[in-house]
Amino acid sequence: MHLARLPLDEQLGALRELLTHNDVLLDVLQRSATLDLPNWYLTAGCVVQTVWNSLTGREPTAGIKDYDVFYFDDSDLSWEAEDVVIRRGAEVFGTGSSAQVEIRNEARVHLWYADRFGVSYPAYTSTEDAIDSFPAGTCCVGVRLGPEPDRWRIYAPRGLSDLFGLVVRPNPGRAPREVYEAKCVRWKQEWPELTILPWT
């Protein structure tokens, strides 16, 4: 049966199985867990693109630019506090890792979003809230290791059927349309098997 039509519990198992094809992603997950970041997830392109690669017969790391680690800490919104975490991450990922890892405190996004994208943005309330706002609902997936190494926590508020069906569906909540469309252009070039749905 096609993965997109499996029951959700079986889809969760299939997601984990497909992600284990990417040794770099597994290494990032394991190293991220040692940072003990509050409410962290490995998320965004590295997760969905690993699945796309597995389903289309590509190398597991093909087309993946970086590995995004989100966390949420609103106890100190200064750049200096986030920079301490980023520097810790650089030490953790600096030896023996081939991944380019970006660590970001999602509690701070509203402080710099307007400068980067030209529109103001409300503060996130959690890492899940940040994942909910991705421009493509297909990409709203986050994973992390649980307290026991063999347990994974998976956050997928839009489900996994679009991901397994190679469908990119817009998520017109807070993300700008042009961000969605720019990402889709790159994704379609890298993964022509994708079905891209127009912004609505």
KELUM-749803 format. One line per field, with one value per residue (C-alpha): residue number from 0; residue in three letters; x, y, z. Coordinates in Angstrom, 1 decimal. Each point is the difference from the previous one (the first is absolute). Layout:
# residues N
pos: NUM; ...
code: ALA; ...
u: X; ...
v: Y; ...
w: Z; ...
# end
This chain:
# residues 200
pos: 0; 1; 2; 3; 4; 5; 6; 7; 8; 9; 10; 11; 12; 13; 14; 15; 16; 17; 18; 19; 20; 21; 22; 23; 24; 25; 26; 27; 28; 29; 30; 31; 32; 33; 34; 35; 36; 37; 38; 39; 40; 41; 42; 43; 44; 45; 46; 47; 48; 49; 50; 51; 52; 53; 54; 55; 56; 57; 58; 59; 60; 61; 62; 63; 64; 65; 66; 67; 68; 69; 70; 71; 72; 73; 74; 75; 76; 77; 78; 79; 80; 81; 82; 83; 84; 85; 86; 87; 88; 89; 90; 91; 92; 93; 94; 95; 96; 97; 98; 99; 100; 101; 102; 103; 104; 105; 106; 107; 108; 109; 110; 111; 112; 113; 114; 115; 116; 117; 118; 119; 120; 121; 122; 123; 124; 125; 126; 127; 128; 129; 130; 131; 132; 133; 134; 135; 136; 137; 138; 139; 140; 141; 142; 143; 144; 145; 146; 147; 148; 149; 150; 151; 152; 153; 154; 155; 156; 157; 158; 159; 160; 161; 162; 163; 164; 165; 166; 167; 168; 169; 170; 171; 172; 173; 174; 175; 176; 177; 178; 179; 180; 181; 182; 183; 184; 185; 186; 187; 188; 189; 190; 191; 192; 193; 194; 195; 196; 197; 198; 199
code: MET; HIS; LEU; ALA; ARG; LEU; PRO; LEU; ASP; GLU; GLN; LEU; GLY; ALA; LEU; ARG; GLU; LEU; LEU; THR; HIS; ASN; ASP; VAL; LEU; LEU; ASP; VAL; LEU; GLN; ARG; SER; ALA; THR; LEU; ASP; LEU; PRO; ASN; TRP; TYR; LEU; THR; ALA; GLY; CYS; VAL; VAL; GLN; THR; VAL; TRP; ASN; SER; LEU; THR; GLY; ARG; GLU; PRO; THR; ALA; GLY; ILE; LYS; ASP; TYR; ASP; VAL; PHE; TYR; PHE; ASP; ASP; SER; ASP; LEU; SER; TRP; GLU; ALA; GLU; ASP; VAL; VAL; ILE; ARG; ARG; GLY; ALA; GLU; VAL; PHE; GLY; THR; GLY; SER; SER; ALA; GLN; VAL; GLU; ILE; ARG; ASN; GLU; ALA; ARG; VAL; HIS; LEU; TRP; TYR; ALA; ASP; ARG; PHE; GLY; VAL; SER; TYR; PRO; ALA; TYR; THR; SER; THR; GLU; ASP; ALA; ILE; ASP; SER; PHE; PRO; ALA; GLY; THR; CYS; CYS; VAL; GLY; VAL; ARG; LEU; GLY; PRO; GLU; PRO; ASP; ARG; TRP; ARG; ILE; TYR; ALA; PRO; ARG; GLY; LEU; SER; ASP; LEU; PHE; GLY; LEU; VAL; VAL; ARG; PRO; ASN; PRO; GLY; ARG; ALA; PRO; ARG; GLU; VAL; TYR; GLU; ALA; LYS; CYS; VAL; ARG; TRP; LYS; GLN; GLU; TRP; PRO; GLU; LEU; THR; ILE; LEU; PRO; TRP; THR
u: 0.0; 1.2; 1.4; -2.4; -2.9; 1.3; -1.6; 1.8; 1.7; 1.5; 1.0; 1.9; 2.0; 0.6; 1.2; 2.6; 1.1; 0.5; 1.9; 2.4; 1.3; 1.7; 3.0; 0.8; -3.5; 0.3; 3.3; -1.5; -2.9; 2.4; 2.3; -2.9; -1.4; 3.3; -0.6; -3.1; -1.8; -3.5; -2.8; 2.4; -0.8; 2.0; -2.3; -0.7; 1.7; 2.4; -2.8; -2.4; 2.8; 1.4; -3.4; -0.2; 3.4; -0.9; -3.2; 1.5; 3.2; 2.5; 2.9; -1.5; 1.8; -0.6; -1.1; 0.1; 1.6; 0.0; -1.4; -2.3; -0.2; -2.7; -0.4; -2.1; 1.3; -1.8; 1.9; 2.6; -0.7; 3.4; 2.1; 2.9; -2.0; -0.8; 3.6; 1.2; -2.2; 1.2; 3.6; -0.7; -1.5; 3.0; 2.2; -2.4; -0.2; 3.5; 1.9; -1.0; -3.2; -0.5; -3.3; -0.6; -2.2; -2.0; -1.1; -2.7; -2.0; -3.5; -1.0; 2.1; -1.3; -2.4; 3.0; 1.7; -2.7; -1.0; 3.5; 0.5; -3.4; -1.5; -3.1; -0.5; -0.6; -1.7; 2.1; -0.1; -1.3; 1.9; 2.2; -3.2; -1.5; 3.1; -0.3; -3.8; 0.9; 2.2; -1.1; -0.6; -2.2; 1.9; 3.1; -1.7; 1.8; 2.4; 1.9; 2.1; 1.3; -1.9; 1.4; 0.8; 2.2; -2.3; -3.1; -0.7; -2.3; -1.7; -2.0; -2.0; -3.0; -1.0; 0.5; 2.3; -2.1; 1.1; 3.6; -0.2; -2.0; 2.6; -2.6; 1.1; -3.0; 0.1; -0.6; -1.3; 0.0; 2.8; 2.7; 0.1; -1.1; 3.3; 1.9; -2.1; 0.3; 3.8; 0.4; -2.2; 2.1; 3.2; -1.8; -1.5; 3.4; 1.5; -2.9; -2.0; -2.3; -1.6; -3.6; 0.0; -3.3; -0.6; -0.3; -3.6
v: 0.0; 3.6; 1.6; 3.0; -2.4; -1.8; 0.6; 2.7; -2.4; -1.8; 3.2; 1.0; -3.2; 0.5; 3.6; -1.2; -2.8; 2.4; 2.5; -2.7; -0.2; 3.3; -0.6; 3.7; 0.7; -2.7; 1.4; 3.5; -1.4; -1.7; 3.0; 2.4; -2.1; 0.5; 3.8; -0.5; 2.9; 0.9; -1.3; -0.7; -1.6; -0.8; 1.3; 1.6; -0.9; -2.6; -2.2; 0.2; -0.1; -3.1; -1.6; 1.3; -1.4; -3.4; -0.2; 1.1; -2.1; 2.8; 0.1; 0.7; 3.4; 1.2; 3.6; 0.6; 3.4; -0.1; -1.6; 2.3; -0.5; 2.1; 0.5; 2.4; 2.0; 3.2; 0.4; 2.2; 1.5; 1.6; -0.8; -0.7; -2.9; -1.6; 0.5; -2.0; -2.9; 0.3; -0.1; -3.0; -1.6; 0.9; -2.0; -3.0; -0.1; 1.2; -3.3; -3.0; 1.5; 0.8; 1.9; 3.7; 0.5; 3.1; 0.4; 2.6; 1.1; 0.4; 2.2; 2.8; -0.2; 2.9; 2.2; -0.3; -1.1; 3.4; 1.0; -3.1; -0.3; 3.5; -0.9; -0.2; -3.4; -1.0; -1.8; -3.8; -1.7; -3.3; -1.9; -1.7; 3.4; 0.8; -3.3; 0.7; 3.2; -1.6; 1.2; -3.5; -2.2; -3.0; 1.2; 0.4; -3.0; -0.1; -2.9; -0.4; -2.8; -0.8; -0.7; -3.5; -0.1; -2.4; 2.3; 2.8; 2.9; 1.0; 3.2; 0.0; 2.3; -0.3; -3.7; -2.0; -0.9; 3.0; -0.7; -3.7; 0.9; 2.6; 2.7; 3.5; 1.9; 3.7; 0.9; 3.6; 1.0; 2.3; -0.7; 2.3; -1.4; 0.9; -2.1; -3.0; 0.5; 0.5; -3.2; -1.9; 1.1; -1.4; -3.2; -0.7; 0.3; -2.4; -2.4; 0.2; -2.8; 2.5; 1.2; 3.7; 1.4; 3.8; 2.5; 0.6
w: 0.0; -0.7; 3.1; -0.3; 0.5; 3.0; 3.5; 1.9; 2.5; -3.0; -1.7; 3.2; -0.2; -3.7; 0.6; 2.5; -2.3; -2.9; 2.1; 1.2; -3.6; 0.6; 2.2; 0.2; 1.3; 2.6; 1.1; 0.3; 2.1; 2.4; 0.3; 0.5; 2.8; 1.9; 0.0; 2.2; -1.6; 1.2; -2.3; -2.9; -3.4; -3.1; -2.6; -3.4; -3.2; 1.3; 1.2; -3.0; -2.5; 1.5; -0.5; -3.6; -0.8; 1.5; -2.0; -3.3; 0.1; 0.7; 2.4; 3.5; 0.2; -3.5; -0.3; 3.8; 0.7; 3.8; 3.1; 2.1; 3.7; 1.6; 3.7; 2.2; 2.9; 0.9; 3.3; -1.7; -3.4; -0.5; -3.0; 2.4; 1.7; -3.4; -1.1; 3.0; -1.2; -3.6; 1.2; 2.1; -3.1; -2.1; 2.5; 0.0; -3.8; -0.7; 0.1; -2.1; -1.4; -3.7; 0.7; -0.2; 3.1; 0.7; 3.6; 0.7; 3.0; -1.4; 2.9; -1.6; -3.6; 0.3; 1.0; -3.4; -2.4; -1.2; -0.8; -2.1; -1.7; 0.2; 2.0; 3.8; 1.5; 3.3; 2.6; -0.1; 3.2; -0.5; -2.5; -1.2; -0.7; -2.2; -1.9; -0.5; -1.9; -2.7; -3.5; -1.2; 2.2; -1.4; 1.9; 3.4; 1.5; 2.9; 1.6; 3.0; 2.2; 3.2; 3.4; -1.1; -3.2; -1.8; 0.5; -2.4; 0.4; -3.2; -0.6; -3.2; 0.4; -3.7; 0.0; -2.3; -3.0; -2.2; 1.0; -1.1; -3.1; -1.1; 0.1; 1.0; 1.4; 1.1; 3.6; -0.4; 3.6; 0.9; -2.6; -3.1; -3.4; -1.6; 2.5; -0.9; -3.7; 0.1; 2.0; -2.4; -3.0; 1.6; 1.1; -3.4; -1.6; 2.5; 0.3; -3.3; 1.3; 2.4; -0.6; 0.9; 1.0; -0.6; 2.7; 1.0
# end
